[in-house]
């Protein structure tokens, strides 16, 4: 079966997840547990998942010119994701996400440092759209207003992932342009 290509635009990050042994986690003190780090970011995750399912997937994202950015690119090698539209920033670090979960797996706190994704220029979006004129576009709300507005004006089929309660507000002005919207609680 032939699938249409999908252009994923948004965050590529390093996720660091800490899980306490205790449930609930004890606040204001150190909790025994485990810490894992792995490539993440909503757009990166979606692009990799699609590629592993046999869907032609491309990623457009801003990452830093740092070891975390190197790790993200290395993780995508061999998955089939086209990373031609991934740009490296010499100003901002690769995005990062830190979450603390309790022993039952419930999130206690999450912190997202997505400055590189939030400041991705409209040119990154325009270049990626021009390279893939027939691709379905799947964007995440880690993008800032200029990039999201550029997507809305493009006239392309657009799907979007809200990411969080806070970031979902960035999509409100674009709702008339979004064909499919992904949300969670």
N, C-alpha and C positions, 0 to 999 in steps of 0.2 A: 504494500500500500504506500502511495506517495503522499506525504504530508506537506502542507505549505510551510515555508520558512517562517521563523519567528525571530524578531529582533527584541532582545531583552535590554532595557535601558534602566540604569539606576545604580544601586550599590553593589560593590564587590568589597568584601571586608574580611577581617580575621575575627572570628567569633571565639571568645573565651568564656567558657561556661564553668562556674563553680557550683558544686552540689554538696550541701552539708550532709552529714550522717544523721543529724537530728531533724525531727519533724515535730513542731515547727523549728525553724532556725532560731538561734538565740541572738537577739540584736545586741549591739554595743559590746560585743566580745568576739574573740576568735572561735570559729567553729571547725572542728575536724571535718575533713571531707576530701573531695577530689576536684582538680582543676584540669580541664581539657582545652586545647586550642586547635582550631581547624578553619579552613577557608569557608566563608559564608557570605552573607549579603544577599538580600532578596533577589535581585536581578541575576546575580551569579548562580544562586541556587536553582532558580527557574531555568536558566540556560543549560546548566549541567543536567538537570532532570530531563528536560526535553531531548537533549542530545542522546542521553542514555536510552530513551524510548524510541530513538530512530528519527526524531524530528530535526530537520536542519535548523540549528540554533546559532545565533550570533549574540555577542555581548558588547554593549557600549557602556563604558564606565570610566570614572576617573579613579586612579589609584596612585599612591605615592611612589617616588623613586627610592624605595626602601626595601628591606628584606621581607616585610609583610607583602608588599606588592609582588616581589619575586615569587613568594610562596603561592600566591593566588594564581599567577600565570602558570607556574609549574603544575598546580593541581588541575588546571584545565587542559594541559597537554595530554593527548590521548583520549580525551572524552569526546572529541569531535566538535567542540564549541569553537566557532570562528571568533578570534579575539582581535581582529584587525582594528576594530573601533574602540579598543581599550587604550586610554591615554594615560601617560605618567605625569604627575605633577611634581615639580621641583619645589613648590611652595607648601603644599599640604601633605600630611602623612596619609598612608593608606587608611581608609575607614576601619573602625574597630567597634565591636559590640561586646559588652561584658554583662553577663547575667548571673545572678545568684539564685539558685533553686534550693528548696528545702529537700529533706530526705524523701519526701513523697513525690518530688518532681514538680511541685508548684513553684512558680516564679515568685521570689521575694522582692527582687529589684532588678531592673535592667537599665543599662546606660549605653546610649548609642553616640559614638563620636563619628559623625558622617559629614564633616566639613567638606571633604573633597567631593563627595557626591552632591551635596547641597549647592556647591559653587561650580558644578559642571557647566561649562558655557553652552549657550545655544548652538554654537558651531559644532560641538560634539554631536548633538542631536541631528543637526542638519546634514553633517557628513555621513552619519550612519544611515539616515533615511535615504540619502542620495545613492549610497552603495547598494541598498536593498529596497528598491522601489516597490516590490510586490509583497514584502514581508508583513505579517501581522505584527503589530507593535504591542509589547507587554512592558509597561513601565511601573516602577515602584515610587512611592511617595517620599523616598529619601531624596529625590531630586528637588532642587529649589524651583522657585516660581519661574525664572526665565526659561529653563529647560522644559518645564511642564507646559507653559504657555506656547512654546514653540511646537510641542507635540500636538496641542489642541488645534493650532492654526494649520497644521500639516494636512488635514483632511484625510488622514490615514485611519484604517480600522485600529481602534485603540482599546486595549484592556489595561486595567490598572490594579495594583495591589496597595491597599491602604497602609500597611505596616503597623501602625499604632494609632491609638485614639488621638494623640497629639498631631501626628503627621497626616492623618486622614483629612484634616481641615484644609490641607493644601490642595486637595482634589475637589473641594466644593465648587470652585468657579469653573471646573472642567466637566462637571457631570453631564452636560449636554453633548459632550464629545466622546464620552466613554461608553463603549459598547458592552463591556463586561467589567464588573467591579468585584474584586475579591476582598472580603472582610473576615475578621474573626471577632471574638468577644473582646 
